[in-house]
Amino acid sequence: MGRSRYLLAGLLVISVCLNIYALNRIGDLTAAVRETQKEVSRIKDSVYYELDAVSESLQKIREDARWISRVSVTSGQPSNGIQPVTLGWQVKEYLVGSEVTLYLRKYGDSEFTPYPAESTGGGAFRITFDHVVRPEPLVTITFSDEGPSQSKRESVVSEDSGVFRSGEYEYYVTMTDGREVKTTEVSYLDVKQDGGGLVSPVSVDIHAVKDRFAFDVIVQETPKPEHYLYRLQGASLKVRNGDQVIKEVTLASQRTVEAPTPQGKADIPIFEGRLEDYPTPSEVLLVLMYEDGLTAELPVKHLMAPSRLY
């Protein structure tokens, strides 16, 4: 009996010692793992730093290898829907008498238009072209309907106003001295048309009329005192099937609301109308009309397949 007690006590001591040893080893291993993680993090940061340095070096090599500088963009003030844009660049080691031409096309077009460059001295050249501006308003849509308990439900929808690429171009430059022709690769160019600076944001309120399967639509711009160029003159809804317009509703302006504008407080027209009796699904466009005959057509997705709204 006494011998068994001593044996159990010995086993207990051994077990405690083993647990202490195991805990110490676990602590050591945990510390080693943490140190390894820190070392990996340091190596990763070092690799990223080296990659950034290599990237900068390659960029510098590419820039040095280019025979022209980067093209600068100077956008003028739009007037009558046209914005003059000047592109300027420097030709390195320009041979006097050489002809320099910039070829330009709108993004997505197939053909380039040649623009003979004007020398401004010292190997500097420029061209000026007319960019046709396009209003690109920020549109916020609020949809509301009557719920099962006749309570009003509202949701603010940030709808995609479409992919505007009206300020995007592609270009390349050539230089010839009559014997040799140098050509750059095709590059991307953004004339930085400021859609928000051209027109004010627009709010659209859509209310579903369930018993008529119709939609009451209210459109108004929300100008701010900041500078902008074009005022909203009218609005309509266009229902289209492919290229065919099957229904068009002009939103009438029968009331106004006072709001601040760059010229001070003014009466802002509110455009209202009802869209009903149109086939679904269909493509529904909100057409916004501005001064100088400028327009913007924005798809209204919530009116294309309205059955999901009920």
N, C-alpha and C positions, 0 to 999 in steps of 0.2 A: 504493500500500500504506500509506504514511505518512498520506495523507489519510483513508483508511478508518479507520485507528486513531484519529485525532483525532475523526472523526465518531462512532465508537462510544463514545469517552470522553466526548464532549459529551452524547450521548444518555443515558449512564449517570448523569452529573451531573444532567441534567434530571430523570431518573426518580427519583433520590434526593431531589431538591428537592421534586418533586411528592408523593412519599410522606410526606416530613416535613410538607409543607403539609396533606396529607389527614389525617395523624394529629393535627395541631394543631386542624384544623377538627372532627374527630370528638370530640376532647377538649372543645372549646368547646361543641359540640352536646350532649354528654353532661352537661356541667355545667348547660347551659340546661334540659335535660329534668329533671334533678334539682331545680333551683330551681323549675321549673313544678310538679312533683309536690308539693314542699313548700308552694307557694302554694295549690295545689288542696286539700291537706290542711288548711291553715289556714282556707281559705274554708269547707270542709265542717264543720270544728269550729265555726266561727262561726255557720253556718246552723243546725246542731244546737242550739247554745246559744240562738239566737233562737227556734227552734221550741219548745224547752222553756219559754222565758219566755212565749211566746204561749199555750202549753198551760196553764201555771199561771195566767195572767191569765184565760183563758176559764173555767177551773175555778172561780176566785174569783168571776167574774161569775155563773156558774151557781149557786154556793153562796149568793151574796148575793141572787139572784133567788128562791131557794126560800123558801117561807113557813114551812117547818119545818126543824129541824136534822137531821143524820144520825141514824138510829135506832141506839141502843146496845143491845148484847145482854149480858145477865147470866144465865148458865146455873147452875142450882142442882144439888144432889147428886141423882143418880138414886136412886129407891127403888121397888121392885116394878115395874120396867120403865118407870117414868115419870120424866121429868126436867122440873122446873118451869123455865120460861124467862121472864124479864122483859125486855120491850122498852120503852125509854124515849126520849123526844125532847122538844124544846123548840119551842113554837109562837111564831113571831115576831109581834109586834103582835096578841096574842090579844084578841079581843073578849069581855068577860066575859059568860057565859051561853051562849056558843056550844057546840054539841055536837061532840065530836071522836071519830071512830071509825077504828079500824085494821082493814083487811080482809086476811085471811091465808089462804094456801093452801099445801099441800105442792107442791114443784116437780113439775110434770107434771100436776097435777090441774086440773080445769076450773072448779070452783066455789070462790069465796072465802067464808070464814066471817067475819062481822062481830064485832069485839070493841069494845064501848063503852069509851073510854079513861077512866082515873081521873086527875083533876087532883091534882098534888102541890104546886101553888102556883107563882105567878110565871110562868104560861104553860107549865109543865112537865107532861107527861103520861106515863102508862105503862099497859101491859097485862101480864098474866101468863097464859100458856097452858101446857098439858101437852104436852110433846114425848115421843112414844113412842120410847124408845131401841132401837137395834138393834145387837147385837154385830157388829163388823167386824174379825175377827182377821186378823193378818198370817199367811199360810199359806205354808210352804215344803215343796215336794214333792220327795222323792228317789225316782227310779225305778231299778230294777236288774233285770237278767235274766242268763241264762247265754249267753255267746257261743258261737261254733262250736267253740271249743277247751275248752268248759265253764268258761272263766274268767269271773269275775263282772265285769259292767260296771255302773257307776253314773253317774248324771247328776243334778245338782241342777236342778230345774226351778222357776223363779219364775213360777208360773201366775197368771194374772189371776183374782183372787178374785171378780170381778163388779164392776159399777159401782154403788157404794153412794151414794145421794143422800138418805139418811134424815135428814140434818141440814140439808137445803136447802129454803128456802121462797121465796115471792114475796109482796109486800105492797103496799098503797097506803093513804093516809090521807086522810080527808075531814073538813072542818069546815063547819058550817052555823050561821048565826044566825037561821034561819027564813026568810030572804029570799034570801041568796046562799050558794052551795055552792062551796067550794074543794076541789080534788082534786089529789093528787100523781100522778105517773106511776108505773106498776108497777115496783118495784125488787126486786133480788135480796137474799136474806138467808140467812146461814149461822149456825146456832146453835152451830157449832163443837163438835159432838159428837165427843169424842175416843175413837175406836174403840179405839186402843191403850191408853187409860186405863181402858176398861171391861173388857177381857179380855186375856189373855195371848196371845203368839204360839203358833201350832200347827204342829207338824211332822207330815208324812205320809210314811210309807215304803211304797212300792208295789213288790212283787217279782212279776215275771211267772213263772208256772209253765207252761213251754212245753208239756209233754206233756199237760196238762189244759186248756190255753187258759183259764187262770184267773189271778187276781191276789190275792195275800195283801197285806192292807192293815193297817198299824199307825198309829194316831193317838194323839198325846199332846200336851198343852199343855206349854209350856216357860216356866213362871213365873219371874219374877225378884223380888228383894226389893222392887222399887218397888211403889207402891200400884196396885191394880186392884180392880174391884168384883165381877166375876162369875167363878165357877169352872166349868170344863167338867165336866158331869155325865154326858154320854153322846155317842155318835156312831153314825151309820148311813150306809149307801150307798143311794141311791134311783135306780132306772133308770126313766126316763120317756119315753113316746112322746106328744108333745103334752101334753095335760092328764092323760093316763092314766098312772098308776104301774103298771108291768108287773112290777117286781121290787124288793124292799127287803130289805136285809141289815143286821141289827143287829150292831154290833161289840161283842163282849163284853169285859168288864174282868176278867181273871183274874190280873193281876199289877200291881205298882206299882213306882215308882222314887222315891227320896227326892230332894227338890229344895227350894231356898229359896222361900219365899212371903212376902207382907207380914206374915203372922202368925208367921213363923219356919219352920223346916224341917217339911215335911209329906210324906206319901206321895201321890204323884201317880198316878192310875190310867192304865193303858195299855189302849187299846181296840183289839181285833184281830178280824179276820174275813177270809173269802175270798169274793170276787165271781167267780162262774162261771155258765155256762149262761144267758147273756143275749144278746139279739139285738144285732147291731152293724150299722151305727152307731146309737147311741142316746144320749140325753142322760143323763149320769151326774152326780148331785149328791152331794156330801158334806154331810151334815146334822150340825151341831154343836148340842148341847143344853146350855143353861146354867140357872142358878138363875132363879127367878121365871118359869119357863116361856118364857124367851127362846130363840130359835133363830137360826141362820145357815145358809143354804143356799149352797154354793159349787160352781160347775161344775168338774169334773175333766176337762179336755180330753183328757188322755192315756188315759182310759178310754172315751172316746166312740167312737173309731175305732182300737182297739188293734192292728189288723192291721199298721199302719205301724211298730209297735214291734218286730216280729219280723224 
